Amino acid sequence: MIVYDRLWKTMKKRGISQYSLIHDYNINESQLDRFRKNSVIKTVTIDRLCKILDCNVEDICQYVKDEPEE
């Protein structure tokens, strides 16, 4: 599973708020909601955030193995 916990830490480090992403960079509010829920995100959106935050993909997301089902 891809998780986006690192996005929020990177935003904080860069001093960019969700409000700023929505109003200054025209990131859709529903896209941010998908990040919060670790839902499907288009790579073009991740690319755009990397440019805005001046960071690498690893600063936004990471792969975490799913727990094996019993």
C-alpha positions as CSV (number, residue, x, y, z in Angstrom):
1,M,0.0,0.0,0.0
2,I,1.2,3.5,-0.8
3,V,0.8,5.9,2.1
4,Y,1.1,9.7,2.1
5,D,2.0,10.5,5.7
6,R,5.2,12.1,4.5
7,L,3.3,14.7,2.5
8,W,2.1,16.5,5.6
9,K,5.5,16.5,7.2
10,T,7.1,17.9,4.0
11,M,4.4,20.6,3.8
12,K,5.1,21.6,7.4
13,K,8.9,21.7,6.7
14,R,8.3,23.9,3.6
15,G,5.8,26.2,5.4
16,I,3.0,25.4,2.8
17,S,-0.5,24.9,4.2
18,Q,-3.4,23.0,2.7
19,Y,-5.1,26.4,2.4
20,S,-2.1,27.6,0.3
21,L,-2.2,24.5,-1.9
22,I,-5.9,25.0,-2.6
23,H,-5.9,28.8,-3.1
24,D,-2.4,29.6,-4.3
25,Y,-1.5,26.5,-6.3
26,N,-5.0,25.4,-7.4
27,I,-4.8,21.9,-5.9
28,N,-8.2,20.5,-5.7
29,E,-9.6,19.9,-2.2
30,S,-10.8,16.4,-3.1
31,Q,-7.2,15.5,-4.1
32,L,-6.0,16.4,-0.7
33,D,-8.8,14.3,0.8
34,R,-7.5,11.3,-1.3
35,F,-4.0,11.9,0.2
36,R,-5.5,11.8,3.7
37,K,-7.3,8.6,2.9
38,N,-4.3,7.0,1.1
39,S,-6.5,6.6,-2.0
40,V,-5.5,6.4,-5.6
41,I,-3.5,9.5,-6.7
42,K,-2.4,10.2,-10.3
43,T,1.3,10.5,-10.8
44,V,0.7,13.9,-12.4
45,T,-0.6,15.2,-9.1
46,I,2.5,13.8,-7.2
47,D,4.7,15.4,-9.9
48,R,3.0,18.8,-9.4
49,L,3.4,18.6,-5.6
50,C,7.1,17.7,-5.9
51,K,7.5,20.9,-8.0
52,I,5.5,23.0,-5.5
53,L,7.2,21.6,-2.5
54,D,10.6,21.4,-4.2
55,C,11.0,17.8,-3.0
56,N,11.4,14.2,-4.1
57,V,8.7,11.6,-4.4
58,E,10.0,9.9,-1.2
59,D,9.2,13.1,0.6
60,I,5.5,12.7,-0.2
61,C,4.8,8.9,-0.2
62,Q,6.2,5.6,0.8
63,Y,5.4,1.9,0.2
64,V,4.3,-0.1,3.2
65,K,3.6,-3.8,3.0
66,D,0.1,-4.8,3.7
67,E,-0.5,-7.0,6.8
68,P,-1.0,-10.6,5.7
69,E,-4.6,-11.7,6.0
70,E,-5.3,-14.5,8.5
